Amino acid sequence: MTSQLSGGVHTRGSALHLASGFVGQAEAREACDLVVDMIRQKKMAGRALLLASPPGAGKTARALGISQVLGSKVNPR
Ligand SMILES: Nc1ncnc2c1ncn2[C@@H]1O[C@H](COP(=O)(O)OP(=O)(O)OP(=O)(O)O)[C@@H](O)[C@H]1O
């Protein structure tokens, strides 16, 4: 699995506490990495991603992070 948003993992398998400008929320960052992998493997075609959390918890930041990691050539034909 890519680790560009989770910033790599501890030896115990969880995302680093501080990585890519994010603090905490390890499970959310790991989930975003999983989404990036699925998009790259073309397993999310025609699907949407719903980010749900209280205001200011990082939904926009995560969406921007995902788009930044994927770049502009997500689905070249
Ligand atoms: N885990 C985090 N680590 C560091 N900064 C964070 C984290 N989560 C959110 N932030 C920062 O907090 C601010 C608010 O985040 P963001 O705008 O992404 O939240 P949001 O969930 O989209 O908010 P809203 O629901 O109000 O639209 C941003 O500057 C973002 O970078």
The ligand as an SDF file (V2000), in Angstrom:
LIG
                    3D

 31 33  0  0  0  0  0  0  0  0999 V2000
   -5.0200   16.0720   11.2320 N   0  0  0  0  0  0  0  0  0  0  0  0
   -4.6940   17.3390   10.9300 C   0  0  0  0  0  0  0  0  0  0  0  0
   -3.4250   17.7620   11.0670 N   0  0  0  0  0  0  0  0  0  0  0  0
   -3.0910   19.0220   10.7730 C   0  0  0  0  0  0  0  0  0  0  0  0
   -3.9410   19.9550   10.3160 N   0  0  0  0  0  0  0  0  0  0  0  0
   -5.2040   19.5840   10.1420 C   0  0  0  0  0  0  0  0  0  0  0  0
   -5.6580   18.2670   10.4360 C   0  0  0  0  0  0  0  0  0  0  0  0
   -6.9920   18.1940   10.1700 N   0  0  0  0  0  0  0  0  0  0  0  0
   -7.3400   19.4080    9.7310 C   0  0  0  0  0  0  0  0  0  0  0  0
   -6.2810   20.2480    9.7080 N   0  0  0  0  0  0  0  0  0  0  0  0
   -6.2850   21.6370    9.2760 C   0  0  0  0  0  0  0  0  0  0  0  0
   -7.4440   22.2450    9.8250 O   0  0  0  0  0  0  0  0  0  0  0  0
   -7.9690   23.1870    8.8920 C   0  0  0  0  0  0  0  0  0  0  0  0
   -9.4180   22.8440    8.5770 C   0  0  0  0  0  0  0  0  0  0  0  0
   -9.4400   21.6340    7.8250 O   0  0  0  0  0  0  0  0  0  0  0  0
  -10.4290   21.4310    6.5920 P   0  0  0  0  0  0  0  0  0  0  0  0
  -10.8040   22.7200    5.9520 O   0  0  0  0  0  0  0  0  0  0  0  0
   -9.8190   20.3730    5.7120 O   0  0  0  0  0  0  0  0  0  0  0  0
  -11.6760   20.8320    7.3600 O   0  0  0  0  0  0  0  0  0  0  0  0
  -13.1130   20.4100    6.7940 P   0  0  0  0  0  0  0  0  0  0  0  0
  -13.4540   19.1200    7.4730 O   0  0  0  0  0  0  0  0  0  0  0  0
  -13.1050   20.3820    5.3000 O   0  0  0  0  0  0  0  0  0  0  0  0
  -14.0020   21.5730    7.3390 O   0  0  0  0  0  0  0  0  0  0  0  0
  -15.5370   21.9650    6.9830 P   0  0  0  0  0  0  0  0  0  0  0  0
  -16.3970   20.7770    7.3240 O   0  0  0  0  0  0  0  0  0  0  0  0
  -15.8210   23.1270    7.8950 O   0  0  0  0  0  0  0  0  0  0  0  0
  -15.5670   22.3210    5.5250 O   0  0  0  0  0  0  0  0  0  0  0  0
   -7.0760   23.1480    7.6540 C   0  0  0  0  0  0  0  0  0  0  0  0
   -6.1240   24.1900    7.7210 O   0  0  0  0  0  0  0  0  0  0  0  0
   -6.4140   21.7960    7.7630 C   0  0  0  0  0  0  0  0  0  0  0  0
   -5.1610   21.7780    7.1180 O   0  0  0  0  0  0  0  0  0  0  0  0
  1  2  1  0
  2  3  1  0
  2  7  2  0
  3  4  2  0
  4  5  1  0
  5  6  2  0
  6  7  1  0
  6 10  1  0
  7  8  1  0
  8  9  2  0
  9 10  1  0
 10 11  1  0
 11 12  1  0
 11 30  1  0
 12 13  1  0
 13 14  1  0
 13 28  1  0
 14 15  1  0
 15 16  1  0
 16 17  2  0
 16 18  1  0
 16 19  1  0
 19 20  1  0
 20 21  2  0
 20 22  1  0
 20 23  1  0
 23 24  1  0
 24 25  2  0
 24 26  1  0
 24 27  1  0
 28 29  1  0
 28 30  1  0
 30 31  1  0
M  END
$$$$
